[in-house]
Amino acid sequence: MKLTLKQLSIFKAIHQHGQISKAAKSLHLSVPAVSMALKELEGFLGCRLFERNSNGLTINDNGAVMLPYANEMLSKGSQIEQMFAKGQTISGSIKVGCSKTAGNYVLSRKIPQFKKRHPSVDIKLHIHHSIDVEKMVSERELDLGFVDAKPGLKNLAHEHWIEDRLCIVTSCDSPLVSENITPELLSQELWVMDETISVSRLRNIQLLRSAKITINQELSMNTMGAIKRAIGTGIGVSVLPYIAVKEEIKRGELVELKVNNWDFKRKYWSITRDDEAKSELLEQFIRFCQQEAINETNDIS
């Protein structure tokens, strides 16, 4: 028996879904076929790759060693398919990861445009924290990532993508709109903040402190959409990326407050593995994202 790409695809799907039935559904295969493929793969390798428990299957140490090799082989197989695709039409599939803000407010709008130009291309977008995206690109679970900090892992290459700025915003109905904004005044306000313990949250709190603004009252929510809706009612203020609030500002629903000594920007980076050549599809998608991001954020300054 020989190791096959199909077995590796099934191994990866089981890891992602944690259950054979869900993996089978995602691959459009029968449950017995997936179970048999896993049994054959473990028999070929001479070890178990998952631990069985009441919730399904959890990857074990052997599987964790196997995973990056499986990702690499599947990625190479995809590249070969694209390389020998007939005609000039771009085709193939790529897996893209992105941090939450840029994923929800930039890539989610631009990927459909790329798809419209190239209908034969399949793009899967995964939105996670930047540190998770970085790890997934490094371990070949993703082909490309967009993150809000330079990567720390050695096998990753990075390139500047876009620059955004952080805004202090409130409702158009807030009394603050007609006030002379001072750090003391903002320190008396209710701040609606992200409850998630993340680099972005910690960074925002540090920047507020550097501007001598103290959060004395806080309301925590776990999505940016919820935060925007909350401050839209006039109950308080928040610090949010411009690309996440620019539509509401243009519509007059939210107002950006002008605060002395508040001029903080955030850079985003594209990341790829530096130990392998990019496919033509990946190259074209990166170029598209670079140009479209310029168009998207040309009014940030």
N, C-alpha and C positions, 0 to 999 in steps of 0.2 A: 504494500500500500504506500502511496505517496501523499505528501502534504499538499492540499489544494487551497486555492484562494476562496473557494466556497466555504470550506471548513473554517478558515480564518474570519470570513464575514459573519458566520454563525457564532463563532467564539466572541467576536466583538459585540454583536447584537445582544447576546446573553449578558455580557458584562454591562451594557448600557441599560438594559431593561430589568435585569435581575430575576427574570422568569422565562422559562422555555416557551410558554404559551405566548407571551408578549413578543418575544424575539421572533417567533414563527410568524406572528401577525405582521410585524414590521417588514419581514422579508418575503411575505406572501408565500410561505411554505407551510406544510403540515407540521403539527407538533411531533409526530413520530419521526419525520424526516430530520428535524432539528435535533431531537434526542439522539438519533442514530449517528448524525454527523459529529456531535460532541463526544459520544462514546468512542467513535473511531479515532478522533483526534487525540483524546486522552490515552487511548490504547497505543497509538503510534508513538506518542511522547513518553509513555510509560509512567505517567503521573496524573493525578487529579489537578484540574485547573480551577475548580470552584468548590466551595464548601456548601453542602446542602443544609438548609435550616427551614424553620416553619414559614418564613417569608419568601422563600425561593432559593436563589443561588447567589453566593457572595464570592467574588474573586479571592483566591488565596495567594500565598507567596509565589507559587509556581506560575499562576496566571498573571501576576503583576510583572514577573520577569518576561513573560511571553508577550504582553500587551504592546510595548513599543515596537517589537519586531513585526507583530501582526499588522500594526498601523503602517509601518514602513512598506511592507510587502503589498498591502492593499493600495497604498498611495502610488507605488511604482506601477502596479497593474493598471490603475486608472490613467497614469501618464502615458503608458504604452498605447492604450486604447485611443487616447486623444491624438497621439503622435501619428498614428496610422489611419485616422479618420478620413474618409473619402471626401473630396471636394473642399471648397474654401469655407464652408459654414463652420463656425466655432461650435463645438459641442463638448460634452463631458460634464463632470460634476466637481464642485468644490465645497468644502466645509469652512465656514467663516465664523469666527468668534469675535465678540465685541463687548466692551464695557457697557453698562446699562444706559447711560445718557446718550452716547453716540449711536448705540444700537437702536434705541427707541426713536431717536429724533433725527438721525441722519441716514444710516444704512437701511432702516426699514422703509424709507421713502425711495432710496436710490436703487436698491436691488431690483424692484419691479421694473424700473426703467431699463436696466441692463438686460433683464429677461425679455423685455419687449423687443430690444434690438437683436437679441440672440436667443430665440425660442428653444433651441436645442440644448441650452445650458441649464443644468439643475444646480441651484445654490441653496444650501441649508445654512440658516443663520442661527447661531447659539448665543444668547445674551447671558453673560455672567459677570462676576467681579473681575477686574483686570488681572489679579493674581491667578485666578483660575484659568482665564484665557491663555495667559502666558504658559502655564503648566501644560495645558492641553495642546498648544502648538508645539511645545518642546517634545511632548510624548507622541506626536503625530496623530493625535485625535482630531486636530484641526489643521487645515492647510494654511490658514492666514488668520491673523488676529489684529484687532485695533484696540489699543489700551491707552490709559491716561497717565502712564509713567514709562520711562525707559525700562526695558526688560533687564532682569538681573541674571537670568540663566545664560550660561556661556555659549550654548549652541544656537542662539537666536540672533538674527540681524534685525536692525530697526531702522526706520526712516520716518522723518517728521511728516505727519499727515495734516492735521488742522490745529488751529489755535482758537480757544474759546475764552470768554471772560465770565467771571462770577458777578452776579447782580444781587443787590438787596432789593427785594420787590414787595409790594403790598397791593391791596385792592384799590381800584380807582375811586372808591367811595370812602377810603380811609382819611381821617383828619390829617394824617401825616403828609398828604399830597400838598397841602397849602402851608406846611410848617417849614421853619428853618431847621434842617436836620442836623442834629448833633449826636455824638456818641452817648451823652447822658440821656437824651430823649429816646434813642433806640434801646437803651438798656432797660427802660421802663416798659417796653412792649412785650407782648407774648410772641415768642419765636416758635414757628412750626418747623420742626426738623425731622430729618430721616432718622428713624429708630435703629436702623441697621448699623452695627459696629463695623465701620469700613474706613479705608484710608481717606475717602472723600469727606466723610463726616468729621473725622479728626482734623483734617486740613481746614475745613470751613470754620470749625470752632477756634483753631489757632489763629486764623486770619482775622476773625472778629475780635479776639483778644488783642491782636497787634494793632487794631484800629481803636482800642480802648472801649470796645462794646462788650458788655457783660450780659450773658443770658441768665436772667433771674427767674423768668417764667418760660416754661417750655411745654409744647404739645408735640408728641412724637407720632409719626405715621410711617408706614413701611413702603409707600410708593410715591413717586414724584407727582403722579397724577392726583393723588389724594391731597398732597401738600398744596398743589396749585388750586384745587377746588376749595380747600379750607381757607386759604388766605384771600381767595376771591370773594368770600362772604364778608370780608372786612374785619376778621377777628385778630389779625396780627401781621407779622412780617416773616420773611424767610430769605435765605441766601441760596440762589439756584443758578445753574449754568444758563447763559444767554440762549444757547441753541434750544433749550428746553422751554423757554418762556417767550421767545420772540414773537410767536404767533399771537399769544394772548396780549402782549404789549402793543402789537400792531392793531389789534381789534379794540384796544382801549379797556380791556378787562382787568389788566394788571398794569402797575406803574413802577418803573425803576426809579428808586430814590437816589439822589445825588448826595454822596457822602464824602466829605473831605478825607483825603489820604486813602480812599478805597479805589484801587486800580489793580486788581489781581486777575491774572490770566492763567489758563490751564492748557497745556499742550497734549495732543493725542499723537500716538505713534502707530504705524503699521509694523507688524512683526512677522517674520518668516524664519524658517530654519536656514542656517547659513551653510549647512553641509550637503545641500542638494540643489540642483538647478530647478528653476521655476518652469512650469509648463507654459505654453503659449496662452492657454486660457487664463491661468493665474496672472500672468504678466498683463494681459489686456484688462482684466478685472481691476487690478491694482491701479493701472493708468486711469481707468474710468473713475475709480473712487477718488483719486487725487484731484482730477479736474472737477468732478462734480462736487467734491467737498469745498473747493475754492468758490464755486458758484453758490453753494449753500451758506457759506460763512463770510461772504465778502462785505457784509454790513456789521460785522462784529466790533470793529474798532470804534 
